[in-house]
Amino acid sequence: MSPSHHSTPLLEATDLTVRFGKVTALDGLDLVVPAGEVLALLGPNGAGKTTFVRTIASLIGPTSGSLRVRGIDVARDPLAVRRCIGLAGQYAAVEPTMTGRENLVMTARFFGHSKIAAERAAAVAVEQLSLDEVADRRCSTYSGGQRRRLDLGASLVGAPRLLLLDEPTTGLDPVGRSDVWDAVRNLVASGTDVLLTTHYLEEANELADHVVVIDRGKAIASGSLTGLKAGIGGDVIEVALTDRTQLEHVGEILRLVTASAPRIDAPARRVSASAGDGTGQLSAVIERLRQAAIPVDEIGLRHPTLDEVFLTLTDGQSRTTPVVRSSQDEGS
């Protein structure tokens, strides 16, 4: 990529506010994201993620504040923004009676390509998304993962500089999800910037260079995954127990030693807590467990997971968090 590609931020939001009547979906959002990275937006239902994506795509206008996409003001020149982005929504939109290649050619023609240029763009998308084996089959025979990859291809035939993916693996099984992840990696390797919203923390871990956590319409954290994990304060002590009846007791031990709230995973028989002084506090926990004669299967220090980062940043709210997929995002 050229230096100029990276000199202009991918996104710049300044005091960005979007209201729908009395509902404030984005509340003074401030955000700067560099180009050349995969950005993941995380947040609970109603946080404003989908609203932000729709505003980037100029489908919704800001109530106040400003938003620039690659230096282009969304409110002042929405057509120029649309020319440089591709958008794939939460559900694959393909014509099942046509082949995958025919779907791609048709979409490219909608972008204004000539027949030859459309066929060329379709061929490139087929190769990028590893659809060679199924490109000339009717889409009604495709698996969920194949349909989602084709949907990504339809977003690419217009040669977007920024691809917006709103929950790209919605409803897919693990194989289909892995297929889409591979496709996104191929797109990034070919030079396409990607912004995705997701309820899967694992998905952000797999794909993202930069993560923004949105809560109640505001960006409450932004940075690399490593930086966000480091920012919650050290490592985590985790204890795997033999006897699940001891979970509360061990949780109390961790609370006393670390002065942080323990997290209890009853099905997995595990208890964990943030540790400011990892090695020293681990030794203290081991000694207390020995004194209490509590048998353990495993105990040790580890880096915090993205789940723990999210819960810490949002103060452990009981609202739906993006650990598992919910039926719908906020929708506004």
Phi, psi and omega per residue, in radians:
M1 nan 2.572 -3.104
S2 -1.339 2.752 3.110
P3 -0.994 -0.647 -3.129
S4 -1.119 -0.486 3.120
H5 -1.074 -0.614 -3.062
H6 -1.667 -0.263 -3.056
S7 -1.260 -0.559 3.118
T8 -1.642 2.228 3.137
P9 -1.005 2.610 3.059
L10 -1.104 -0.823 -3.131
L11 -2.410 2.473 3.015
E12 -2.385 1.940 3.066
A13 -1.950 2.233 -3.135
T14 -2.187 1.960 3.133
D15 0.872 0.700 -3.054
L16 -1.276 2.131 -3.120
T17 -2.237 2.311 3.065
V18 -2.281 2.146 3.130
R19 -2.108 2.542 3.020
F20 -2.125 1.656 -3.040
G21 1.127 -2.131 -3.139
K22 -1.548 -0.085 -3.105
V23 -1.616 2.208 3.075
T24 -1.755 1.922 -3.100
A25 -1.505 -0.707 3.025
L26 -2.130 2.264 -2.965
D27 -2.131 1.398 3.108
G28 1.181 0.762 -3.094
L29 -1.201 2.209 3.060
D30 -2.056 2.235 -3.030
L31 -2.835 2.373 3.002
V32 -2.282 2.158 -3.108
V33 -2.141 2.199 3.132
P34 -1.253 2.693 3.062
A35 -1.308 2.870 3.082
G36 1.432 0.256 3.137
E37 -2.301 2.731 2.978
V38 -1.552 2.114 -3.135
L39 -1.796 2.273 3.048
A40 -1.962 2.267 3.048
L41 -1.731 2.135 3.114
L42 -2.033 2.643 3.087
G43 2.924 2.761 3.120
P44 -1.248 2.986 3.064
N45 -1.002 2.373 3.140
G46 1.485 0.070 -3.080
A47 -1.267 -0.471 -3.124
G48 2.012 0.164 -3.064
K49 -1.106 -0.901 -3.102
T50 -1.173 -0.623 3.054
T51 -1.037 -0.737 3.133
F52 -1.097 -0.777 3.124
V53 -1.072 -0.765 -3.131
R54 -1.165 -0.555 3.089
T55 -1.226 -0.717 3.074
I56 -1.026 -0.710 -3.112
A57 -1.372 0.055 -3.135
S58 1.089 0.406 3.041
L59 -1.423 -0.362 3.087
I60 -2.282 2.394 3.106
G61 -1.629 2.527 3.084
P62 -1.102 2.477 2.991
T63 -1.285 -0.682 3.054
S64 -2.759 3.008 -3.085
G65 1.405 -2.985 -3.096
S66 -2.431 2.718 3.077
L67 -2.472 2.213 3.096
R68 -2.064 2.369 3.072
V69 -1.999 1.954 -3.061
R70 0.915 0.698 3.090
G71 1.491 -0.089 -3.110
I72 -1.667 2.221 3.120
D73 -1.284 2.128 -3.060
V74 -1.118 -0.674 -3.104
A75 -1.283 -0.630 -3.060
R76 -1.460 -0.558 -3.080
D77 -2.455 1.148 -3.099
P78 -1.080 -0.574 -3.118
L79 -1.120 -0.717 3.118
A80 -1.130 -0.620 3.088
V81 -1.137 -0.798 -3.112
R82 -1.092 -0.506 3.137
R83 -1.240 -0.352 -3.073
C84 -1.923 0.109 3.137
I85 -2.158 2.780 2.942
G86 -2.201 2.570 -3.080
L87 -2.285 2.163 3.025
A88 -2.054 2.052 -3.090
G89 -1.357 -2.890 -3.035
Q90 -1.323 -0.301 -3.084
Y91 -2.284 2.407 -3.096
A92 -1.114 2.277 -3.139
A93 -2.002 1.553 -3.140
V94 -2.271 2.715 3.102
E95 -1.541 1.919 -2.992
P96 -1.151 -0.422 -3.096
T97 -1.456 -0.143 3.119
M98 -1.785 2.775 3.048
T99 -1.291 2.902 3.097
G100 -1.058 -0.758 -3.134
R101 -1.108 -0.716 3.126
E102 -1.111 -0.656 3.072
N103 -1.061 -0.757 -3.112
L104 -1.187 -0.731 3.117
V105 -1.100 -0.756 3.135
M106 -1.048 -0.788 3.141
T107 -1.115 -0.726 3.121
A108 -1.087 -0.638 3.108
R109 -1.150 -0.608 3.078
F110 -1.084 -0.550 3.096
F111 -1.315 -0.073 3.095
G112 1.706 0.130 3.115
H113 -1.228 2.604 2.980
S114 -1.210 2.957 -3.122
K115 -1.034 -0.777 -3.130
I116 -1.157 -0.768 -3.141
A117 -1.139 -0.643 3.126
A118 -1.138 -0.739 3.116
E119 -1.139 -0.636 3.113
R120 -1.170 -0.769 3.127
A121 -1.109 -0.675 3.113
A122 -1.123 -0.717 3.131
A123 -1.104 -0.698 3.120
V124 -1.120 -0.758 -3.139
A125 -1.130 -0.698 3.106
V126 -1.036 -0.752 -3.137
E127 -1.218 -0.763 -3.111
Q128 -1.058 -0.644 -3.017
L129 -1.791 0.214 3.074
S130 0.944 0.836 3.137
L131 -1.834 0.221 -3.040
D132 -0.911 -0.756 -3.022
E133 -1.255 -0.399 -3.055
V134 -2.065 0.008 -3.022
A135 -1.009 -0.554 -3.062
D136 -1.831 0.302 3.008
R137 -1.724 2.681 3.050
R138 -1.115 2.483 -3.080
C139 -1.172 -0.340 3.101
S140 -1.109 -0.305 3.140
T141 -1.655 -0.029 -3.051
Y142 -1.332 2.611 2.960
S143 -1.339 2.980 3.122
G144 -1.039 -0.749 3.137
G145 -1.129 -0.667 3.116
Q146 -1.165 -0.676 3.104
R147 -1.135 -0.703 3.136
R148 -1.174 -0.677 3.098
R149 -1.130 -0.680 3.093
L150 -1.129 -0.665 3.099
D151 -1.079 -0.698 3.056
L152 -1.084 -0.719 3.125
G153 -1.060 -0.699 3.128
A154 -1.119 -0.504 3.094
S155 -1.353 -0.291 -3.036
L156 -1.691 -0.340 -3.017
V157 -1.158 -0.282 3.041
G158 -1.512 0.146 3.136
A159 0.960 0.969 -3.127
P160 -1.244 2.587 3.052
R161 -1.512 -0.393 3.094
L162 -2.319 2.190 3.110
L163 -1.858 2.158 3.118
L164 -1.715 2.128 -3.127
L165 -2.068 1.917 3.141
D166 -1.660 1.777 -3.097
E167 0.888 1.174 -2.980
P168 -1.160 -0.319 -3.103
T169 -1.970 0.443 3.109
T170 -0.943 2.206 3.025
G171 1.299 0.109 -3.103
L172 -1.591 2.626 3.028
D173 -1.373 3.007 -3.080
P174 -0.987 -0.622 3.132
V175 -1.178 -0.812 3.124
G176 -1.083 -0.694 3.119
R177 -1.090 -0.761 3.121
S178 -1.088 -0.660 3.109
D179 -1.069 -0.784 -3.131
V180 -1.161 -0.702 3.103
W181 -1.028 -0.765 3.118
D182 -1.077 -0.695 3.138
A183 -1.121 -0.730 3.127
V184 -1.124 -0.717 3.109
R185 -1.065 -0.703 3.117
N186 -1.103 -0.680 3.127
L187 -1.132 -0.754 -3.141
V188 -1.118 -0.720 3.140
A189 -1.100 -0.480 -3.126
S190 -1.526 -0.017 3.034
G191 1.876 0.115 3.127
T192 -1.520 2.243 3.008
D193 -1.322 2.522 -3.082
V194 -2.291 2.330 2.952
L195 -2.099 2.214 3.139
L196 -2.284 2.523 2.938
T197 -1.782 2.565 -3.108
T198 -2.711 2.618 2.974
H199 -1.749 -0.065 -3.134
Y200 -1.710 1.959 3.089
L201 -1.124 -0.594 3.089
E202 -1.070 -0.627 -3.141
E203 -1.130 -0.750 3.084
A204 -1.094 -0.719 3.104
N205 -1.047 -0.700 -3.070
E206 -1.281 -0.655 -2.905
L207 -1.945 -0.512 -2.878
A208 -1.579 2.465 2.935
D209 -1.605 -0.572 -3.023
H210 -2.291 2.349 -3.126
V211 -2.135 2.374 3.005
V212 -2.108 2.201 3.089
V213 -1.734 2.119 3.131
I214 -1.912 2.343 3.106
D215 -2.511 2.206 -3.128
R216 0.954 0.673 3.044
G217 1.406 0.109 3.127
K218 -2.134 2.614 3.019
A219 -1.452 1.968 -3.083
I220 -1.700 -0.192 3.076
A221 -2.833 2.577 -3.135
S222 -2.678 2.374 3.105
G223 2.754 -2.977 3.091
S224 -1.288 2.787 3.092
L225 -1.038 -0.737 -3.141
T226 -1.083 -0.750 -3.132
G227 -1.154 -0.710 3.133
L228 -1.153 -0.702 3.133
K229 -1.144 -0.705 3.131
A230 -1.176 -0.504 -3.045
G231 -1.275 -0.220 -3.114
I232 -1.550 0.028 2.963
G233 1.770 1.152 2.962
G234 1.498 -2.932 -3.090
D235 -1.460 -3.112 -3.128
V236 -2.152 2.317 2.988
I237 -1.551 2.238 3.132
E238 -2.234 2.346 -3.128
V239 -2.114 2.201 3.034
A240 -1.782 2.171 -2.999
L241 -1.799 2.660 3.017
T242 -1.396 -0.704 -3.055
D243 -1.942 1.980 -3.093
R244 -1.170 -0.328 3.127
T245 -1.206 -0.208 -3.129
Q246 -1.653 0.067 -3.065
L247 -1.014 -0.838 -3.114
E248 -1.132 -0.688 3.127
H249 -1.078 -0.811 3.132
V250 -1.158 -0.637 3.074
G251 -1.042 -0.705 3.107
E252 -1.151 -0.672 3.089
I253 -1.075 -0.799 3.129
L254 -1.099 -0.686 3.132
R255 -1.111 -0.747 -3.134
L256 -1.155 -0.677 -3.082
V257 -1.361 -0.744 -3.010
T258 -1.692 -0.274 -3.074
A259 1.057 0.492 3.066
S260 -2.271 2.702 -3.076
A261 -1.195 2.239 3.122
P262 -1.321 2.672 3.043
R263 -1.983 2.153 -3.073
I264 -1.902 2.139 3.067
D265 -1.900 1.576 -3.027
A266 -1.073 -0.814 -3.132
P267 -1.014 -0.638 -3.119
A268 -1.561 -0.056 -3.093
R269 0.951 0.818 -3.120
R270 -2.214 2.530 3.072
V271 -2.276 2.379 -3.135
S272 -2.438 2.800 3.105
A273 -2.774 2.571 3.085
S274 -1.169 2.450 -3.085
A275 -2.150 2.017 3.104
G276 -1.216 -0.747 3.096
D277 -1.965 1.469 -2.953
G278 -0.900 -1.075 -3.031
T279 -1.136 -0.788 -3.129
G280 -1.113 -0.771 -3.139
Q281 -1.227 -0.578 3.073
L282 -1.064 -0.782 3.112
S283 -1.047 -0.715 -3.134
A284 -1.151 -0.686 3.113
V285 -1.131 -0.764 3.138
I286 -1.048 -0.728 -3.132
E287 -1.153 -0.732 3.133
R288 -1.162 -0.661 3.080
L289 -1.121 -0.680 3.112
R290 -1.116 -0.769 -3.133
Q291 -1.123 -0.590 -3.135
A292 -1.507 -0.013 3.141
A293 0.965 0.756 3.115
I294 -1.712 2.008 3.141
P295 -1.288 2.462 3.121
V296 -2.229 2.625 3.045
D297 -1.478 -0.580 -3.048
E298 -2.846 2.518 3.050
I299 -2.590 2.475 -3.137
G300 -3.126 3.121 3.078
L301 -1.783 2.520 3.053
R302 -2.604 2.899 3.054
H303 -1.319 2.650 3.121
P304 -1.154 2.586 3.067
T305 -1.463 2.909 3.096
L306 -1.142 -0.545 3.056
D307 -0.998 -0.830 -3.112
E308 -1.167 -0.641 3.066
V309 -1.051 -0.833 -3.114
F310 -1.068 -0.829 -3.117
L311 -1.098 -0.644 3.104
T312 -1.167 -0.770 -3.107
L313 -1.152 -0.574 -3.125
T314 -1.733 0.312 3.094
D315 1.049 0.494 3.068
G316 1.097 0.536 -3.120
Q317 -1.016 2.605 -3.132
S318 -1.414 -0.022 3.072
R319 -1.087 2.803 -3.131
T320 -1.025 2.187 3.112
T321 -1.866 2.810 -3.021
P322 -1.410 0.769 3.096
V323 -1.449 -0.612 3.095
V324 -2.288 2.860 -3.097
R325 -1.341 2.279 3.029
S326 -1.707 3.008 -3.045
S327 -1.212 -0.588 -3.131
Q328 -2.590 2.673 2.957
D329 -1.447 -2.960 -3.019
E330 -1.123 -0.545 3.097
G331 1.346 -0.111 3.098
S332 -2.663 nan nan
